[in-house]
Amino acid sequence: MPRNVSRKRPAPATPAAEPAAPSVSEPAPSPEEPSTPFARETRPRNALRAKLPKAKRFVALAGNIGAGKTTAAKLISQSFGFELFDEPVIDNRFLKDYYADMRRWSFTLQLEFLIRRVEHHELIHSVKKSCVQDRTLYEDPEIFAKYLHGLGHMSNKELDLYYEYFQRLSRSIAPPDKVICFSVGSVDVLLDRIRTRGRQEERGIQSQFLLGLNGYYTSFPLVLQEKYGVECLTLDVSSQDIRRGRGREEFLDRVSSFLA
């Protein structure tokens, strides 16, 4: 399979009076959120980064489709100087086919995502600086694979084979240090964000499909902590705009305190 892993490296910041950590260029409109650009920061990035430990951190974002993970991952990368690992959806060769015929392509898509996320973990292990990952490795086996199987889109044999691949490929993979899980209880909010970002293959997503996923996400933070030993911070971002103003500052404060 191709080894084309979506990965963006922050460009060096313009030298200031004191040394500045690398920063990420202003992100393009996020596929997870409306295309309004980030507002200018109201506090220096150095003040935010000062709260973080000097040791390398690996944080991952989790949440339903349209919850805002990509926006959050880019904001964390931009504000704290973390290496950004995007969710591999833009160039995914099976995503369009999957949304057109889930029963035919669910198993194939799950394997594709598994391979790409394992690649991310391998790269993250080799990077010396702190990293942020858009969507966790564990959402596929604990949420999407189970849900698609329950809907009849994956057979028993396919689900068993998927878990065999997951166990083998993730055997030596180090989990994230911490996970931030976005909660958006309103399916209407999710649908509005999905429509706003305008990804063509997602136009057919139905509210009932998202509602079912929300059911799995309700227990996911506990699964992360009890089964995988990963500390998880759950944030309700149903009405919070993390791209600007007070919503942005509150989000970054919560993240910096959580990662400290």
C-alpha positions as semicolon CSV with decimal commas, in nm:
position;residue;x (nm);y (nm);z (nm)
1;M;0,000;0,000;0,000
2;P;0,118;0,358;-0,057
3;R;0,301;0,514;0,235
4;N;0,174;0,863;0,171
5;V;0,104;0,981;0,525
6;S;-0,060;1,318;0,567
7;R;0,173;1,521;0,783
8;K;0,243;1,889;0,824
9;R;0,551;2,038;0,986
10;P;0,525;2,379;1,148
11;A;0,729;2,647;0,969
12;P;0,988;2,831;1,180
13;A;0,851;3,144;1,342
14;T;0,997;3,487;1,264
15;P;1,273;3,561;1,520
16;A;1,154;3,782;1,804
17;A;1,327;3,942;2,101
18;E;1,337;3,602;2,270
19;P;1,363;3,257;2,112
20;A;1,028;3,136;1,979
21;A;0,919;2,778;1,935
22;P;0,825;2,668;1,581
23;S;0,478;2,778;1,476
24;V;0,233;2,640;1,229
25;S;0,126;2,859;0,941
26;E;-0,228;2,993;0,948
27;P;-0,442;2,686;0,878
28;A;-0,658;2,648;0,572
29;P;-1,033;2,618;0,633
30;S;-1,074;2,312;0,851
31;P;-1,277;2,014;0,729
32;E;-1,408;1,980;1,084
33;E;-1,538;2,334;1,129
34;P;-1,680;2,627;0,935
35;S;-1,427;2,802;0,714
36;T;-1,400;3,122;0,920
37;P;-1,029;3,188;0,985
38;F;-0,880;3,182;1,333
39;A;-0,890;3,513;1,511
40;R;-0,565;3,671;1,621
41;E;-0,434;3,548;1,954
42;T;-0,492;3,776;2,248
43;R;-0,196;3,636;2,443
44;P;0,161;3,558;2,340
45;R;0,220;3,193;2,254
46;N;0,517;3,184;2,489
47;A;0,286;3,246;2,785
48;L;0,079;2,942;2,689
49;R;0,380;2,722;2,626
50;A;0,536;2,816;2,958
51;K;0,266;2,612;3,132
52;L;0,363;2,293;2,951
53;P;0,630;2,049;3,067
54;K;0,954;2,047;2,870
55;A;0,932;1,673;2,812
56;K;0,777;1,551;2,486
57;R;0,398;1,517;2,492
58;F;0,173;1,319;2,258
59;V;-0,190;1,430;2,268
60;A;-0,467;1,303;2,041
61;L;-0,813;1,441;1,958
62;A;-1,128;1,230;1,956
63;G;-1,489;1,306;1,865
64;N;-1,777;1,247;1,629
65;I;-1,774;1,352;1,264
66;G;-1,799;1,733;1,257
67;A;-1,718;1,780;1,626
68;G;-1,423;2,009;1,557
69;K;-1,118;1,782;1,598
70;T;-0,926;1,918;1,301
71;T;-0,975;2,278;1,408
72;A;-0,862;2,190;1,760
73;A;-0,559;1,994;1,642
74;K;-0,444;2,284;1,423
75;L;-0,502;2,531;1,704
76;I;-0,297;2,321;1,948
77;S;-0,020;2,288;1,691
78;Q;-0,023;2,661;1,620
79;S;-0,040;2,773;1,983
80;F;0,192;2,523;2,149
81;G;0,430;2,438;1,866
82;F;0,327;2,071;1,846
83;E;0,391;1,865;1,535
84;L;0,057;1,814;1,359
85;F;-0,061;1,477;1,228
86;D;-0,381;1,529;1,027
87;E;-0,651;1,268;0,997
88;P;-0,588;1,088;0,665
89;V;-0,922;1,165;0,500
90;I;-0,853;1,424;0,231
91;D;-0,653;1,188;0,011
92;N;-0,821;0,868;0,126
93;R;-0,874;0,649;-0,180
94;F;-1,177;0,466;-0,036
95;L;-1,374;0,740;0,141
96;K;-1,592;0,839;-0,154
97;D;-1,674;0,476;-0,232
98;Y;-1,747;0,412;0,137
99;Y;-2,009;0,685;0,164
100;A;-2,167;0,567;-0,163
101;D;-2,186;0,202;-0,049
102;M;-2,103;0,143;0,318
103;R;-2,186;-0,227;0,308
104;R;-1,930;-0,287;0,033
105;W;-1,649;-0,063;0,157
106;S;-1,669;-0,045;0,539
107;F;-1,415;-0,323;0,602
108;T;-1,174;-0,187;0,341
109;L;-1,195;0,166;0,480
110;Q;-1,136;0,047;0,837
111;L;-0,820;-0,136;0,730
112;E;-0,701;0,172;0,541
113;F;-0,749;0,393;0,846
114;L;-0,581;0,138;1,071
115;I;-0,268;0,128;0,855
116;R;-0,247;0,507;0,827
117;R;-0,294;0,566;1,200
118;V;-0,031;0,304;1,286
119;E;0,203;0,488;1,048
120;H;0,128;0,807;1,238
121;H;0,221;0,642;1,568
122;E;0,546;0,514;1,423
123;L;0,634;0,862;1,296
124;I;0,529;1,027;1,622
125;H;0,763;0,792;1,809
126;S;1,052;0,911;1,590
127;V;0,977;1,284;1,626
128;K;1,158;1,455;1,912
129;K;0,909;1,737;1,967
130;S;0,559;1,714;2,112
131;C;0,286;1,596;1,873
132;V;-0,089;1,630;1,826
133;Q;-0,292;1,372;1,633
134;D;-0,627;1,439;1,469
135;R;-0,839;1,136;1,572
136;T;-0,710;0,852;1,785
137;L;-0,609;0,503;1,681
138;Y;-0,867;0,360;1,922
139;E;-1,183;0,515;1,783
140;D;-1,189;0,274;1,491
141;P;-1,187;-0,055;1,690
142;E;-1,394;0,079;1,980
143;I;-1,649;0,285;1,786
144;F;-1,655;0,271;1,408
145;A;-1,583;-0,100;1,351
146;K;-1,836;-0,205;1,617
147;Y;-2,097;0,039;1,490
148;L;-2,058;-0,056;1,124
149;H;-2,079;-0,422;1,218
150;G;-2,394;-0,354;1,421
151;L;-2,548;-0,182;1,120
152;G;-2,475;-0,486;0,904
153;H;-2,203;-0,313;0,700
154;M;-1,933;-0,553;0,822
155;S;-1,979;-0,928;0,858
156;N;-1,873;-1,127;1,163
157;K;-1,573;-1,261;0,971
158;E;-1,469;-0,913;0,861
159;L;-1,494;-0,778;1,215
160;D;-1,288;-1,068;1,352
161;L;-1,025;-1,018;1,082
162;Y;-1,015;-0,645;1,149
163;Y;-0,945;-0,708;1,519
164;E;-0,672;-0,955;1,429
165;Y;-0,504;-0,687;1,219
166;F;-0,552;-0,429;1,494
167;Q;-0,398;-0,651;1,762
168;R;-0,100;-0,739;1,545
169;L;-0,030;-0,390;1,408
170;S;-0,079;-0,207;1,738
171;R;0,114;-0,456;1,952
172;S;0,424;-0,238;1,984
173;I;0,252;0,098;1,944
174;A;0,280;0,346;2,232
175;P;-0,054;0,511;2,313
176;P;-0,098;0,888;2,342
177;D;-0,003;1,043;2,674
178;K;-0,344;1,206;2,687
179;V;-0,660;1,237;2,478
180;I;-0,903;1,527;2,443
181;C;-1,250;1,403;2,351
182;F;-1,500;1,649;2,202
183;S;-1,864;1,606;2,294
184;V;-2,139;1,751;2,075
185;G;-2,475;1,616;2,186
186;S;-2,677;1,797;1,921
187;V;-2,683;1,611;1,590
188;D;-2,811;1,929;1,425
189;V;-2,490;2,108;1,525
190;L;-2,281;1,824;1,378
191;L;-2,477;1,828;1,053
192;D;-2,447;2,206;1,026
193;R;-2,069;2,188;1,066
194;I;-2,044;1,903;0,815
195;R;-2,248;2,096;0,560
196;T;-2,046;2,412;0,618
197;R;-1,713;2,245;0,554
198;G;-1,860;2,120;0,225
199;R;-1,690;1,785;0,177
200;Q;-1,877;1,637;-0,119
201;E;-1,861;1,271;-0,015
202;E;-2,020;1,356;0,323
203;R;-2,335;1,515;0,183
204;G;-2,536;1,199;0,235
205;I;-2,461;1,158;0,607
206;Q;-2,788;1,119;0,795
207;S;-2,873;1,242;1,144
208;Q;-2,949;0,887;1,265
209;F;-2,599;0,774;1,167
210;L;-2,441;1,052;1,375
211;L;-2,680;0,987;1,662
212;G;-2,566;0,625;1,676
213;L;-2,202;0,731;1,682
214;N;-2,276;0,972;1,966
215;G;-2,398;0,676;2,169
216;Y;-2,058;0,510;2,138
217;Y;-1,873;0,832;2,211
218;T;-2,058;0,870;2,541
219;S;-1,863;0,579;2,690
220;F;-1,542;0,621;2,491
221;P;-1,351;0,833;2,750
222;L;-1,410;0,561;3,011
223;V;-1,299;0,292;2,765
224;L;-0,979;0,485;2,699
225;Q;-0,902;0,514;3,067
226;E;-1,002;0,165;3,182
227;K;-0,897;-0,047;2,883
228;Y;-0,600;0,145;2,740
229;G;-0,482;0,339;3,045
230;V;-0,502;0,676;2,868
231;E;-0,617;0,983;3,058
232;C;-0,897;1,165;2,878
233;L;-1,038;1,517;2,904
234;T;-1,397;1,550;2,778
235;L;-1,503;1,892;2,650
236;D;-1,855;1,989;2,544
237;V;-1,802;2,211;2,241
238;S;-2,164;2,218;2,124
239;S;-2,186;2,595;2,158
240;Q;-1,823;2,694;2,204
241;D;-1,634;2,861;1,920
242;I;-1,271;2,768;1,988
243;R;-1,144;2,969;1,691
244;R;-1,165;3,316;1,844
245;G;-1,210;3,530;2,152
246;R;-1,303;3,391;2,488
247;G;-1,389;3,048;2,349
248;R;-1,037;3,018;2,209
249;E;-0,871;3,132;2,532
250;E;-1,081;2,902;2,749
251;F;-1,001;2,605;2,525
252;L;-0,627;2,672;2,527
253;D;-0,630;2,721;2,905
254;R;-0,805;2,386;2,954
255;V;-0,561;2,215;2,720
256;S;-0,249;2,364;2,880
257;S;-0,372;2,272;3,229
258;F;-0,458;1,919;3,113
259;L;-0,117;1,865;2,952
260;A;0,082;2,018;3,239
